[in-house]
Amino acid sequence: MTKTIDLSLSVTDSPKQLAHHAAQLFIERCRDAIEKRGEYNVALSGGHTPKLFFETLAANFGSEIPWEKVNFYWVDERCVGPDDEQSNYRLAKEELLHKVAATHFYRMKGEVNSQDAADEYESLLRRHFKLGAGQLPRFDFILLGMGPDGHTASLFPGYDGIEITNRLVTDQYIREMESWRITLTLPVLNNARACVFLIQGKEKHSVLAKALDLLGERNLPAQRVQPANGKLYWIVDQGAFAG
C-alpha cells in the first residue's frame, strides 16, 4: 500500500523570499497552536539558511507573535559552549531571541559531556511535555535544514543515530567533522505537527532532487522525515530547485 504524505513544496525566487515565506508559515502555525492549545512549541536548527529566517522573523514579524506563549527548544547542537561561534543556540539567541520578547527557551548544553547532555535534554522534554513511558513530544513546528550528504538535524547517513527508536535525544560522534553532536531522534521529528525544511543554494540541487523522492529508496536521513500525523514542508529557493 502506498504511503500518503502530507507534503507542501514551495519554490521561491530568492533566499530573502524563502525566509519571508518561512516566517509567514511560522506565524500561521503559531496562531493555530495558541488558539487550540494555548502555547506554541518550536524546535530550532542552526546554519546559514535559518540565520536569514531568524533575522526576517525578528525584523518584520516580531510584533505579530505573543512571545510569552512560545517555547523554544533545539533540534540539535554542536558540543561547544553557548557563546562559541559554532553554537546553534548562540545563532538563534543573537539573531532572534534577544531581538524579541522571547522568554522561554531551553538549550542543549553542548559544553558538558555529550551523553550527559543528551540524557538531561531527554529528561527536560519528558517533564515539559508531561510524557509517560513510550510517549513522544509533539512539537508544533520543527525547523530543519539538509547538508550536502543528505543529513538533517545531526542524523547523518552511515551512522546509527538515524536508527535509534528508544530515545528522544541521542549523542553521536561524527568522524568526518571530528566532533560530537547532540540531536533529537527521528521518532521525535516524525511526531511533529509540522516539519519545515529550508533549503537554499544551487549546491544543494543534486541532493534536493534525491531527497524529494520520498517514495523511492530512502537512503538519506532527510528523506526519512515524514511526520506520521503532521505536515511536511519543503521551502526551497530557485537555485536549489533548478541548479
RODO-2510 file (C-alpha; in nm, 4 decimals, decimal comma):
residues 243
     n   res          X          Y          Z
     1     m     0,0000     0,0000     0,0000
     2     t     0,1349     0,3423    -0,0937
     3     k     0,2012     0,5719     0,1991
     4     t     0,0253     0,9088     0,1869
     5     i     0,2470     1,2036     0,2743
     6     d     0,1005     1,5434     0,3561
     7     l     0,3646     1,7402     0,1684
     8     s     0,3895     2,1031     0,0651
     9     l     0,6688     2,2131    -0,1713
    10     s     0,7238     2,5870    -0,2188
    11     v     0,9845     2,7313    -0,4568
    12     t     1,0829     3,0945    -0,4044
    13     d     1,2793     3,3250    -0,6321
    14     s     1,5449     3,4157    -0,3764
    15     p     1,6778     3,3307    -0,0284
    16     k     1,5157     3,6515     0,1006
    17     q     1,1755     3,5394    -0,0242
    18     l     1,2385     3,1932     0,1182
    19     a     1,2954     3,3435     0,4631
    20     h     0,9867     3,5621     0,4315
    21     h     0,7695     3,2671     0,3271
    22     a     0,9002     3,0589     0,6173
    23     a     0,8329     3,3428     0,8617
    24     q     0,4744     3,3704     0,7437
    25     l     0,4295     2,9958     0,7875
    26     f     0,5798     3,0206     1,1369
    27     i     0,3177     3,2810     1,2288
    28     e     0,0302     3,0810     1,0803
    29     r     0,1287     2,7718     1,2755
    30     c     0,1791     2,9856     1,5873
    31     r    -0,1712     3,1306     1,5736
    32     d    -0,3239     2,7892     1,5192
    33     a    -0,1296     2,6290     1,8069
    34     i    -0,2108     2,9032     2,0559
    35     e    -0,5775     2,9095     1,9584
    36     k    -0,6071     2,5325     2,0034
    37     r    -0,3619     2,4559     2,2854
    38     g    -0,2573     2,7868     2,4418
    39     e     0,1131     2,7572     2,3582
    40     y     0,3493     2,7086     2,0647
    41     n     0,6292     2,4514     2,0948
    42     v     0,9109     2,5053     1,8467
    43     a     1,2422     2,3252     1,7816
    44     l     1,5147     2,5251     1,6047
    45     s     1,8120     2,4288     1,3884
    46     g     2,1271     2,6232     1,3079
    47     g     2,3031     2,7093     0,9845
    48     h     2,3129     2,9798     0,7181
    49     t     1,9540     2,9476     0,5950
    50     p     1,7948     2,9575     0,9425
    51     k     2,0021     3,2698     1,0147
    52     l     1,8191     3,4621     0,7421
    53     f     1,4880     3,3219     0,8666
    54     f     1,5651     3,4371     1,2222
    55     e     1,6629     3,7828     1,1003
    56     t     1,3457     3,8147     0,8941
    57     l     1,1206     3,6954     1,1753
    58     a     1,2717     3,9400     1,4242
    59     a     1,2859     4,2395     1,1898
    60     n     0,9491     4,2098     1,0168
    61     f     0,7169     3,9977     1,2272
    62     g     0,8258     4,0442     1,5891
    63     s     0,5161     4,2370     1,6912
    64     e     0,2779     3,9752     1,5482
    65     i     0,3748     3,6953     1,7852
    66     p     0,2782     3,6534     2,1533
    67     w     0,6303     3,5511     2,2507
    68     e     0,5365     3,4718     2,6097
    69     k     0,3410     3,1727     2,4743
    70     v     0,6237     3,0393     2,2564
    71     n     0,8551     2,7683     2,3916
    72     f     1,1835     2,7313     2,2049
    73     y     1,3777     2,4054     2,2018
    74     w     1,6615     2,2859     1,9790
    75     v     1,6743     2,0139     1,7160
    76     d     2,0464     1,9584     1,7616
    77     e     2,3620     2,1165     1,8944
    78     r     2,7345     2,1006     1,8460
    79     c     2,9309     2,0105     2,1573
    80     v     3,0625     2,3600     2,2191
    81     g     2,9856     2,6294     2,4739
    82     p     2,6822     2,8558     2,4351
    83     d     2,8987     3,1513     2,3311
    84     d     3,1012     2,9601     2,0719
    85     e     3,0573     3,0801     1,7137
    86     q     2,9582     2,7231     1,6134
    87     s     2,6760     2,7061     1,8683
    88     n     2,3251     2,6697     1,7261
    89     y     2,1932     2,8271     2,0450
    90     r     2,4160     3,1308     2,0020
    91     l     2,2934     3,1847     1,6462
    92     a     1,9276     3,1818     1,7493
    93     k     1,9972     3,3958     2,0538
    94     e     2,1806     3,6669     1,8610
    95     e     1,9579     3,6759     1,5516
    96     l     1,6163     3,6176     1,7088
    97     l     1,5689     3,5505     2,0783
    98     h     1,7440     3,8631     2,2070
    99     k     1,5722     4,0831     1,9490
   100     v     1,2171     3,9930     2,0510
   101     a     1,0357     3,9409     2,3804
   102     a     1,1059     3,5648     2,3922
   103     t     1,1428     3,4334     2,7463
   104     h     1,1012     3,0556     2,7237
   105     f     1,3970     2,8842     2,5590
   106     y     1,5654     2,5599     2,6531
   107     r     1,9044     2,4943     2,5021
   108     m     2,1005     2,1731     2,4704
   109     k     2,4125     2,2002     2,6890
   110     g     2,6917     2,1473     2,4398
   111     e     2,9588     2,2387     2,6931
   112     v     2,9101     1,9251     2,9071
   113     n     2,9688     1,5567     2,8328
   114     s     2,7581     1,4761     2,5273
   115     q     2,5864     1,1705     2,6756
   116     d     2,5020     1,3626     2,9917
   117     a     2,3690     1,6493     2,7813
   118     a     2,1502     1,4133     2,5772
   119     d     2,0164     1,2454     2,8913
   120     e     1,9435     1,5812     3,0534
   121     y     1,7620     1,7127     2,7478
   122     e     1,5535     1,3987     2,7195
   123     s     1,4543     1,4368     3,0851
   124     l     1,3653     1,8004     3,0225
   125     l     1,1407     1,7067     2,7298
   126     r     0,9689     1,4378     2,9334
   127     r     0,8952     1,6890     3,2107
   128     h     0,7836     1,9751     2,9884
   129     f     0,5610     1,7626     2,7659
   130     k     0,4402     1,5503     3,0590
   131     l     0,5316     1,2267     2,8834
   132     g     0,4614     0,8791     3,0085
   133     a     0,6606     0,5680     2,9233
   134     g     0,6892     0,5232     2,5474
   135     q     0,5372     0,8622     2,4653
   136     l     0,6913     1,1211     2,2335
   137     p     0,6845     1,5010     2,2496
   138     r     0,4673     1,6629     1,9852
   139     f     0,6241     1,9807     1,8547
   140     d     0,4122     2,2303     1,6665
   141     f     0,6957     2,3437     1,4377
   142     i     1,0344     2,1802     1,3783
   143     l     1,2792     2,3789     1,1674
   144     l     1,5183     2,1656     0,9633
   145     g     1,7945     2,2015     0,7093
   146     m     1,9799     1,9497     0,4968
   147     g     2,3511     1,9021     0,4392
   148     p     2,5096     1,8111     0,1041
   149     d     2,5235     1,4487     0,2218
   150     g     2,1508     1,4452     0,2982
   151     h     2,1842     1,4692     0,6751
   152     t     1,9280     1,6587     0,8782
   153     a     1,9394     1,7564     1,2434
   154     s     2,2571     1,5720     1,3451
   155     l     2,1353     1,2476     1,1900
   156     f     2,3960     1,1506     0,9318
   157     p     2,3977     0,8802     0,6641
   158     g     2,6008     0,5783     0,7651
   159     y     2,5636     0,6411     1,1390
   160     d     2,3400     0,4548     1,3797
   161     g     2,1766     0,7690     1,5192
   162     i     1,9167     0,7650     1,2419
   163     e     1,8069     0,4145     1,3519
   164     i     1,7527     0,4929     1,7207
   165     t     1,3902     0,4494     1,8228
   166     n     1,4088     0,4094     2,2010
   167     r     1,5403     0,7575     2,2810
   168     l     1,4160     1,1129     2,2358
   169     v     1,7666     1,2588     2,2290
   170     t     2,0996     1,0994     2,1498
   171     d     2,4632     1,1960     2,1116
   172     q     2,6884     1,0933     1,8268
   173     y     3,0480     1,1395     1,7179
   174     i     3,0737     1,2444     1,3528
   175     r     3,4096     1,1239     1,2261
   176     e     3,4235     1,3432     0,9156
   177     m     3,3763     1,6532     1,1274
   178     e     3,5753     1,5293     1,4247
   179     s     3,3035     1,6496     1,6557
   180     w     3,0340     1,5293     1,8916
   181     r     2,6717     1,6265     1,8335
   182     i     2,3510     1,6115     2,0360
   183     t     2,0293     1,5598     1,8423
   184     l     1,6611     1,4798     1,8579
   185     t     1,5921     1,1357     1,7169
   186     l     1,3871     1,0505     1,4091
   187     p     1,0764     0,9356     1,6022
   188     v     1,0576     1,2800     1,7653
   189     l     1,0855     1,4552     1,4290
   190     n     0,8184     1,2312     1,2801
   191     n     0,5768     1,3011     1,5663
   192     a     0,5682     1,6749     1,4932
   193     r     0,2636     1,8625     1,3719
   194     a     0,4886     2,0324     1,1150
   195     c     0,8439     1,9674     0,9943
   196     v     0,9781     2,2527     0,7839
   197     f     1,2865     2,2155     0,5635
   198     l     1,4553     2,5350     0,4438
   199     i     1,6946     2,4731     0,1519
   200     q     1,8842     2,7327    -0,0492
   201     g     2,1680     2,7476    -0,2989
   202     k     2,2431     2,5670    -0,6245
   203     e     2,4999     2,3499    -0,4454
   204     k     2,2030     2,1728    -0,2799
   205     h     2,0304     2,0903    -0,6097
   206     s     2,1535     1,7329    -0,6569
   207     v     2,0861     1,6219    -0,3009
   208     l     1,7493     1,8000    -0,3023
   209     a     1,6440     1,6032    -0,6112
   210     k     1,7233     1,2800    -0,4270
   211     a     1,5610     1,3931    -0,1040
   212     l     1,2310     1,4814    -0,2683
   213     d     1,1942     1,1259    -0,3974
   214     l     1,0085     1,0368    -0,0790
   215     l     0,8518     0,7178    -0,2082
   216     g     1,1669     0,5630    -0,3532
   217     e     1,4668     0,4260    -0,1671
   218     r     1,5147     0,6271     0,1489
   219     n     1,8919     0,6342     0,1783
   220     l     1,9165     0,9924     0,3031
   221     p     1,8207     1,0862     0,6593
   222     a     1,6274     1,3871     0,5268
   223     q     1,4065     1,1509     0,3214
   224     r     1,3048     0,9692     0,6361
   225     v     1,1481     1,2774     0,7900
   226     q     0,7833     1,2027     0,7143
   227     p     0,5526     1,3110     1,0003
   228     a     0,3040     1,0338     1,0684
   229     n     0,0248     1,2685     1,1724
   230     g     0,1523     1,6081     1,0646
   231     k     0,2590     1,8088     0,7631
   232     l     0,5919     1,8145     0,5830
   233     y     0,7024     2,1431     0,4270
   234     w     0,9923     2,1898     0,1871
   235     i     1,0638     2,5578     0,1212
   236     v     1,3437     2,5957    -0,1329
   237     d     1,4866     2,8750    -0,3416
   238     q     1,5178     2,8671    -0,7186
   239     g     1,8899     2,7945    -0,7017
   240     a     1,8385     2,4738    -0,5044
   241     f     1,5376     2,3708    -0,7116
   242     a     1,6758     2,4287    -1,0594
   243     g     2,0503     2,4066    -1,0005
***
